[in-house]
Amino acid sequence: MRTASSSVPHWMDAPLETPLAPDSPIRARWNAVQNCLPPLAELLDVEIVLMSAEGYCVGGTGPYRGGVGYRRPEDTALTYSLRSGQSTMVLSPGEDAVCRSCPGRGACTDGANFTGPVFVDGKVAVVAQIVAFTDDQRMELLMKAEKAFELISQLIGFTRLRGRGVEPLPEHPCDSRFPGIVGEREAMLRLRASILK
């Protein structure tokens, strides 16, 4: 059973601007992913927060769930991953290099976090952060960070592909490719005929 921090992240307590409306296109695009995050966070025993390429929180669990629609501040591990396309692991919050310029440095309650970009169609679509608040979560994060991030990335990929057109298969896929694979010699044609009986 995961135990989230009860503190409100500083970017939600003092919003940078008015949050996105619930029916905004940015929130709508990520709604399916947000719906899948709570059971995933429970399974992984961590908290998850997602930031869109536009800089908005588009998904979250625990204390981050209430921040969906808020603009994330600059100079955080999330914005670093968005700009650089690279992942970071913060094991000593407030002391790690990526934390030095973070506006929430003094108020951060993270015990550790893993942050990385999720690419869709070759571009960073969202940045995911897996957060640990307790010692138990920190151990889970250290053991499972890469696999958990891979799972979150796959979830995002699947939900983003949902609704896209799928190329139809040919009516007779084997008939058109089979001769090219096995050849047209008489022996191959007899073998093919006996197999297909």
Salt bridges, closest charged atoms under 4 A:
GLU17 OE1 - ARG71 NE 3.20
GLU42 OE1 - ARG2 NH1 2.69
GLU47 OE2 - ARG2 NE 2.80
GLU54 OE2 - ARG29 NH1 3.18
GLU74 OE1 - ARG83 NH1 3.05
ASP75 OD1 - ARG83 NH2 3.87
ASP121 OD2 - ARG164 NH2 2.73
GLU140 OE1 - LYS144 NZ 2.37
GLU186 OE2 - ARG190 NH1 3.91
